[in-house]
Amino acid sequence: MSTPHKPDSPSSAGDDRNLVTIDENYLAPTFEDRLRIFWEKNSRAIVVGCVLVVLVILGKGAYEITVAQRERAVAADFAAASSAEGDDALNFFVASHGDHVLGGLAQLALADRAYSAGNYTGARGSYEKAAGILKKNPFGQRARLGAAISALQAGATAEGETALNEIVSDLALDKLVRSEAAYHLASRAAEAGNHAEAIRFIEQSTVIDPEGHWADRASMLRSTLPVPEAADASAAGTAPAAAEDGNVTEEAPTVRFN
């Protein structure tokens, strides 16, 4: 008697009744499952983002290298122009790098040379250009002061004194620069015989920078000026004295020096 043929069990061909699709709807995905799902959805954007970051880093590095090379070249040109005879090299450098800080220093060097040569009008123009480039850094402040003094030397008295007064009043400037400006104003007032004005600026110079070089010079200048008459009379006790006959006599004023 033959044995009836039994059909193959469905499981022999592969049982997929227990297969579960792992996606964001799966209730309990593992960390690895979540990572795989995230990568499948965002891999393209992640790769593109990484490429962009690398390109930005490489571009920034290339730019910084280019800037550094250019700065070294400008510095070398400035050194060569500064050591060259005459003003042609500096003038050429200024024309080529007028907006660069070294262009401002080159303009300042031209101003110093013009001042030393007695060309105060030319010096004033160069100092003003240098101050415009260098702004309020120490060299720019020196250029601003140089422009004011050059104006005085060139005969533009009102403009020069106004510029010096502005420097004295500008609290953003270095105290050494402000003290020097006050000293120059005091010196000019003393030369003009305006002792009260000279003393006022001397006091400003010494108050602004008490330990500075220009305060010392201001004190030396003060020692050459007479004490104002009212203060002198009060200090010396020279009040009018009544004579026995009723006439009033006045002692001669005593000039005192500090």
C-alpha positions in Angstrom: 0.0 0.0 0.0 1.5 3.2 -1.1 2.0 6.1 1.3 0.0 9.2 0.4 2.2 12.1 -0.8 2.2 14.9 1.7 2.6 18.4 0.3 5.7 20.3 1.3 5.4 22.4 4.4 5.1 26.1 3.5 7.9 26.7 6.0 10.3 24.8 3.8 10.1 27.4 1.1 10.6 30.2 3.5 8.3 31.4 6.2 7.8 35.2 6.1 4.9 35.3 8.5 7.1 36.8 11.3 9.0 39.3 9.2 8.5 42.9 10.4 9.5 46.1 8.4 11.8 48.2 10.5 10.9 51.9 10.0 9.9 54.9 12.0 6.5 53.2 12.6 8.1 50.3 14.4 7.3 50.5 18.1 10.7 49.4 19.5 13.6 50.0 17.1 17.1 49.6 18.4 19.7 52.3 18.3 21.2 50.7 15.3 17.8 50.6 13.6 17.2 54.3 14.2 20.7 55.1 13.0 20.2 53.2 9.8 16.8 54.8 9.2 18.3 58.3 9.7 21.2 57.6 7.4 18.9 56.3 4.6 16.8 59.4 4.8 19.6 62.0 5.3 22.7 60.6 3.8 22.7 62.8 0.8 22.3 66.0 2.8 25.0 64.9 5.3 27.5 64.2 2.5 26.7 67.5 0.8 27.1 69.4 4.1 30.4 67.7 4.9 31.7 68.6 1.4 30.7 72.2 1.9 32.4 72.4 5.3 35.6 71.0 3.8 35.4 73.5 0.9 34.9 76.4 3.3 37.9 75.4 5.5 40.1 74.9 2.4 38.9 78.3 1.0 39.5 80.1 4.3 43.0 78.6 4.5 43.8 79.6 0.9 42.6 83.1 1.5 44.6 83.5 4.7 47.7 82.3 2.9 47.1 84.7 0.1 46.6 87.6 2.5 49.7 86.7 4.5 51.8 86.6 1.3 50.4 89.9 0.1 51.2 91.5 3.5 54.7 90.2 3.4 55.2 91.7 0.0 53.8 95.1 1.0 56.0 95.1 4.1 59.1 94.3 1.9 58.1 97.2 -0.5 57.7 99.6 2.5 61.1 98.7 3.9 62.7 99.2 0.5 61.0 102.6 0.0 61.9 103.8 3.5 65.5 103.1 3.0 65.7 104.6 -0.5 67.3 108.0 -1.1 64.9 110.8 -1.8 61.1 110.8 -1.7 60.3 109.1 -5.0 60.2 105.6 -3.7 57.9 106.6 -0.8 55.7 108.6 -3.0 55.4 105.6 -5.4 54.6 103.3 -2.4 51.9 105.7 -1.2 50.4 105.8 -4.6 50.3 102.0 -4.7 49.2 101.4 -1.1 47.5 104.6 -0.1 44.7 102.9 1.9 47.1 100.5 3.7 48.4 101.2 7.2 51.9 101.1 5.8 50.8 103.6 3.2 49.9 105.8 6.2 53.3 105.3 7.7 54.9 106.1 4.4 52.9 109.3 4.3 54.0 110.1 7.9 57.6 109.6 6.9 57.2 112.0 4.0 55.6 114.6 6.3 58.5 114.3 8.8 61.0 114.8 5.9 59.1 117.9 4.7 59.0 119.3 8.2 62.7 118.8 8.7 63.4 120.5 5.4 61.3 123.5 6.4 58.5 122.8 4.0 55.7 123.3 6.5 52.9 123.6 4.0 53.9 120.3 2.4 54.4 118.7 5.8 50.9 119.8 6.9 49.3 118.2 3.9 51.2 114.9 4.4 50.4 114.8 8.1 46.7 115.3 7.4 46.7 112.5 4.8 48.6 110.2 7.3 46.1 111.0 10.1 43.3 110.2 7.7 44.7 106.7 7.1 46.1 105.9 10.5 43.0 107.2 12.4 43.5 107.3 16.2 46.3 104.8 16.6 49.5 106.3 18.1 50.9 107.1 14.7 47.7 108.7 13.6 47.6 110.9 16.7 51.2 112.0 16.1 50.3 112.8 12.5 47.3 114.9 13.8 49.6 116.8 16.2 52.2 117.3 13.4 49.5 118.8 11.1 48.5 121.3 13.8 52.1 122.4 14.5 52.9 122.5 10.8 50.0 124.8 10.3 51.4 127.2 12.9 54.8 127.1 11.3 53.3 127.8 7.9 51.6 130.9 9.2 48.1 129.5 9.6 48.0 130.6 13.2 44.2 130.4 13.8 43.9 127.0 12.2 46.9 125.6 14.0 45.7 126.9 17.4 42.2 125.6 16.8 43.6 122.2 15.9 45.8 122.1 19.1 42.8 123.1 21.3 40.8 120.3 19.7 43.6 117.8 20.5 43.8 119.0 24.2 40.0 118.6 24.5 39.8 115.1 22.9 39.7 112.7 25.8 40.0 109.7 23.4 43.6 110.7 22.5 46.7 109.6 24.4 47.6 111.8 27.4 51.1 112.3 26.1 49.8 113.8 22.8 47.2 116.0 24.6 49.9 117.2 27.1 52.2 118.2 24.3 49.5 120.1 22.5 48.8 122.1 25.7 52.5 122.8 26.0 52.7 124.2 22.5 49.7 126.5 23.2 51.4 127.6 26.4 54.6 128.3 24.7 52.9 130.4 22.0 51.0 132.4 24.6 54.2 133.0 26.6 55.9 134.3 23.4 53.0 136.6 22.8 53.3 138.0 26.3 49.9 136.6 27.3 51.1 135.1 30.6 47.7 134.3 32.1 46.8 132.2 29.0 50.2 130.6 29.1 49.8 129.6 32.7 46.4 128.2 32.0 47.8 125.9 29.3 50.8 125.0 31.5 48.4 123.8 34.2 46.5 121.8 31.6 49.7 120.1 30.4 50.8 119.2 33.9 47.3 117.9 34.9 46.8 115.8 31.8 50.1 113.9 32.1 51.8 114.8 35.5 54.7 112.4 35.1 55.2 113.0 31.4 58.0 114.8 29.5 55.8 117.7 28.4 54.7 118.3 31.9 58.3 118.8 32.9 58.9 121.2 30.0 55.7 123.0 31.0 56.9 123.4 34.5 60.2 124.8 33.2 58.3 127.3 31.1 56.2 128.3 34.1 59.4 129.1 36.0 60.2 131.8 33.4 56.9 133.6 33.8 56.1 136.2 36.4 53.4 135.6 39.0 50.2 137.5 38.1 50.1 140.8 39.8 47.1 140.2 42.0 48.5 136.9 43.3 51.9 138.5 43.7 50.5 141.4 45.8 48.5 139.0 47.9 51.4 136.7 48.5 53.8 139.5 49.3 51.4 141.4 51.5 51.9 144.6 49.6 48.8 146.4 50.7 48.9 150.2 50.5 50.3 151.7 53.6 49.1 154.9 55.2 51.7 157.5 56.0 51.6 159.5 59.1 50.6 162.6 57.2 47.6 160.7 55.7 49.1 160.2 52.3 48.8 156.8 50.8 51.9 155.3 49.3 52.1 152.1 47.3 55.1 149.8 47.3 56.6 148.8 44.0 55.4 145.4 42.8 57.9 142.6 43.4 58.3 140.2 40.5 58.6 136.7 41.8 59.6 133.6 40.0 58.7 130.0 40.8 
